[in-house]
């Protein structure tokens, strides 16, 4: 028994029916619950039913809440009734840390239900049922299961393993295009009033939540990050582990922390750059296939904390896990693609120089949060001196360490290559 109170069933706020809070409860609820849920959501007609659970296996990889692979049989099959399903719970009663991430799911539930609209602008797994009990943040989402590795769908690609990814640029072009289409559709008004009603934007609360408020603790973390890279320079490219740069980074990061309120306020000062966004479209939160014309297409999964935000945040949430070469050689190209697709979808035409400034400032703010990376890495890899480099197989086996290191290096690479320190000068254009 953990300190977390285990719930079995809760009444969802959207459909008003009791929903299971974990795989065991789902199994106990059986076909009767699934029939009731699918009829309530409208995907199952009243004269049809789920007749059997043919498979139910808890899926333990990644994320916060518990997940399961579910297979079912119907009284009457239909082309729009997938048999192989994916179940995502907001709660993880066996892991207090993961359970604390349940706050991500409420907007994901709302997006899952919104995505059932026939003209939703990007591909998503078909949602069969999604609901949550807001008071306890206990919810469930049931969607079709993406058949990774079954023609024409490509295999699933792990986060921050792009060195093994075929055609990285083509995959990021597909992802960035999707992000732009979603945000552009919102800005065009094609999603109606649903976004403003279901994903309201409270800028003051957002800024307060994202501002690092303890200067002494933040300074300690900034210095600890630099010391970690100086102690294990083989984990980073030479230009990042270089002592002079790390000394400059520490000084500039402290200046950025002093100006973070102004920077966040600026990042939410341009309405044309605020839209409904997927915040975490890394390569692992998508699936890919080739269209008949040979072009690479993608769909998006894992919509946790979806909402209105700066489009720069959405772009970085996608490309931040890419290899450094992608940032160095192709960032401007990807920004141009976003601008074109955003306008084509009905959004305003953005200025690339201004979008670049927003992106760089957002990455700068992200650096203040990633200063917690060293202890997260050391929890999984206690002796980094024993690994060969950042591509050592030990990182493939330890996702948290791999992701924390990779995102940190991406941020520092951007900081060094693009001279983020210039944004901290008093005469910078973003201050006007």
N, C-alpha and C positions, 0 to 999 in steps of 0.2 A: 504494500500500500504506500503510495506517495503522499506528499502533503496536499496534492491537488485532489479536490473532491471529484470522484468519478460520477459522471452523469451517463445514463443509458439512453434516455429519450427526452427530447425537448420539443415544444410546439413552435414551429417556424412562424415568423412574423408575416411572411408574404402569403403563404397558402393556408396557414392555420391548421396544419395537420402535424401530428407527432412524427418526428424524424429521428433516426438513430444517430448516436453521437460517436460510435466507434464500430469497427467491423463485426465484433461479436453481437452487438445489438442489431446490426443490419442482417446478419445471418438468422437471428431469432425472429426478426420481422418477416423474413422470407418473401415469397411472391406476393403475399397479401399487401405488405407495405409498398412494394414497388408498383403494384397495380394501382393502388390508391394515389401514390405520388405522381405517376406518369399520367393518370387521368386528370389530376388536379392541374398539372402544368399544361395539359392540352396536347401532349404528344401521343397519347393513347386514347382511342375512342372508347365510349362506354361499353360497347359490345365486344371489346377485346381485353385481354388480360395477360399478365406475366404468369406463366404456369409453373415455372421451375427455375431455381438458381442452379445452373449447371457447373459453375465454378466460382470460388471466392478465395482469393489469396491476398494476404496482406503484403503490401509493397513498401519496403523499408528505405528506399533510396531518397536522400535529399529532403529538403523542405522542412516545414514546421509540423503541421498536423499529420495524422496518420493517413495513409492512402491504401487503396485496395484495387486489385484487378477482379472485375466481376463479369461473369457470363450468364446469360439468361436465355430462356425459351419463351416464346409467345404463343398464345392460342392461335393467332393468325399473324404470320410474318408479313412485313411490308418493307418496301425499299427504303423507307425513312425510319425504320426501327432497327438500329444496330443491336446485334446480339452480344458483342464484346464491348464492355464498358469500363470506364475508369472512374473511381470514386475518391473524392478528396474530402476529408474531414478537417474542420478547423482545429480540432483538439488533438492533443497527444498526452494522454493521461499517464503515460509511463516515463515521460521526459519533461520535467518542469521547465527547462530552458526553452525547448521547442514549443511547449504549450503556451509560453508567454507570447509567441508570435501569432496568436489567434486573431489579433486585431487587424491582420491583413485581409481577412476573408470577407467582411461585410461588403466592401465595394466590388469584390470579385463575384459575389453572389448577384449583385445588381447588374454587373456587366454580363454575366452568363445569361440572365433572363433577357436583357436588352439584345444580346447577340442573336436571339431567335427571330428577330425581324428579318424578312426576306431580303432586304436591301442593305444589310449590315455590310460595311465597306471592306472588311478583311475576312479571310478564312479563319474560322475557329472550330474546335471540335463541337459537334452538335450537342446542345445542352438538353438533357431529358428532364432534369429536375435540379433546382437549386434553392435553398432556403437557409435561414439562420435565425437564431434567437438572440436578439441584440443584447439583452441584459446579461447573458452569460457568454456571448460571442461563440456560441456552439452552433455549428452549421455543417452542411453537407452539399456537395456539388457532384452530380452524376452526369457524365458526358460519354459520348462515343470514345472508344479507345483508338488512338492513332496507331496504324499498323507499321511501325518503324521497320525498315529493312525488307518490306514486302513490296514488290514492284507495283506501282512506280515510285513508292515512297523511299527516300534514302534512309540509311541507318540513323539512329539517334546520335548526336554529337555531344560529348560531355563539355561542360563549362570550362573555359580557360585551358582547352587542349587544342587550340587552333593550329599548333605546329603539325598536327596530324590531320588537319581538315583539308580536303581537296577543294581547290578553287576558292580560297577564302573571300576574295573580293566579290565574286559572283554571289556568294551567300549573303554577304553584308549588303550588297545592293538590293537583294530581295527583301531583306529585313527592313532596311531604311525606307524602301518604297512603301511597305506596309504601314510603317509608323506614320509616314506622311499622308497616306490615304485616309487613315483613321482620323488624324488630327484635322486634316483638310475638310473631311466630311462634317465634322463637328462645327468647324468655323463657318462652313457654308450654310448651316441650318438644316441640313438633310436629316439629322438625327432628332429633329424636333425639340420639344421642351424637356425631353427625358434627361439630357445631360445636366442641365441647370438644376433640375429637380432632384436627381439621384446622385449627382456628383458635384455638390456646391463647393465653391472655392472660398475659403476664409483665409485671406492672405496674412492677416496679423497672427492668427494661430499657427499657420504654417511656418512663418518666420521665427516665431517664438520657439517652436518645436525643433527647428533645425539649427538654432544658434547655440554654439558651445559657450557655456556661461561661467566656467571655472578657469580663469586665466592660468593659475598656477598648475592645475592638473593638465591643462592642454599643453603648456610649455614642457612639462615633464614627458608627456607622450611624444611630442615632436622630437625632443632630444633622444628619447629612447629609440624611435624609429631610425634616426640617423646613426646611432650607435650600433643598432642591429646590422645595418648594411655595411658599416665600417668593419664590424667583427666578422661578417660573412660575405665578403665582397664577391665571392664566386657565384652567389645567387642572383646577381644583377649585372647588366651590361656595364662596361668600364666607365662610361660617361655618367652613369647614375651613382655608382659606388665611389666616385671620385671625391676625395675629402673637401676640396674647395667648393664643389657644387653643393654638397650636403651642408656645409657651413652656411652657404648662402640660402639654401632652402630653409634651414632652421630660422634664420633671421627674417626672411620674407614671410614664412608661415605665421610667425608671431605678429607681424604687421597685418597680415590678412585677417587674423583673428580679431585684431582691434577694429577692423573695418567691416566685419562680417554683417552687421546689421544693415549698413549702407549697401553692401553688395547684394544681399538677399532682396532688399527693397528694390534695387535696380532691376534684378532679374525678374521681378513680377510687376514691373512698371510699364510693359509694352503689351497691351491687349492682343495685338496681332500675333504675339509669340506665346500666348496662353491657349491651351486646347486640351481636349480629352486625349490622354496618352497612356500607352503601355509603358510602365516604368522600368521593366527588367527584361527587355527583348534580347538577352544573350542568346548565343547560338543553341544552347540546350533547351530554351523555352520556345522552340519552333519545330516545324517539320517542313521538309522540302521535297519537291517533285519537279519533273520536267514537263512543260506543256508540249502540245503537239508541234509547235514551232521550234522547240528545243530550248526555249527560255526557262530559266530557273524560277520557280514560284515557291512561295512559303505561306504557311499559316502560323498563328501565334497561340501559345498555351500559357498557363500560369499567369493569370491577370491579377495577382495579389496587389493591393493598394493602388489599383488603377484609379485614375481621376484626372481632374484638370491640373495641369502643371505647365512649367516652361517646356517648350518643345526641345530646348537644349538639354534639359534633364533626361528626356526620353531618348534623344540621340546618344547621349553618353551612356545611358543605361543599356543601350544596345552594343555600341562599339568599344566600351570601356574594357571589355574582356578580350578584345582582339589582340593579336600579336602587335608588337611595337612597330613593325614594318608597315602594317596597315595604317596606323596613325601617321607615320612619317611620310609615306608615299601617296596615300589615297584619301586623306581626310578631306581636303578641299573638294575632291571629286564627289565624295559622299554627301557633303553639304550642298553642293550644287544639285545633286539628284533629289535630296529632300526638298529643296526650294521649288524645283520644277514639279514634283509630284504633289506637293502641298497646294500649289496654285492650281494645278490641273484638277484636283479634287474639290476645288471651290474655296480654298483658303486664300488669304492675302498674299501678294508677291513680296517675299522677304528680301532684304538686302544681305548679301552674303557676308560683308564685312561686319555688320551688326550681329548676325547670327554667330559668326566666329567669336566675337567678343563675349556674347552670352555663353557660348559653350566653354570658352576658356575660364571665365569667371565661375561657372558652375563646377568645373573640374577643380578649380582652386578651393572652393568650399568643400568639395568632396574629400580633398586631402586632409582637412581637419578631422573628418570622421575616420579616415583610414589609418590614423596614427595609432589605432588600437591593434593593428595587424600583428606586431611581433609576438605578444603572448598567445594569440590565437594560433599562430604558426607553431610555436614551441610546444603547445599542448599536444599536437599530433606528431611533431618531429622534434623531440627533445634535444637532438644533437645535429643541427644543420651542418656542422663541420664535416660530418661523415658522408654527406651526399655529394655527388659529383658537381651538379649545377641545378638550375631551376627546371631542367627537363629530366632530372633523375626519376626513375620509376617510382620512387617513394612518394613523389607528388601526385602521380597518377592514382595511387592507392588512397591518398588522403585529400579529399576534396576541399575541406575547409582551409587547410594549409596552402593548397595550390591556388585557390581563389584569392585568398588574402594576399599572397605574395604577388600574383599576377596583376590584380587591380592596383595594388600599391605601385608596382613598377610602371604600369600604364600612366598613372597620375604623375609620377616623378619624371617620366620620359617627356610627357607633355609640358611639364613645368620647365624642364631644362631646354628642350628643343624650341619652345615658343616664348621663352623669356617671360614667364608670368609676372615677374617682379615689376615689369613696366606698368602693369595695371594698378600698382599701389602708389603711383606718383600722383601728386595733387592736381596735375593738369591733364589727367587722363580724360578723354572724351566722354566716357560712361558717366562721369560725375556731373555733367552739364544738364 
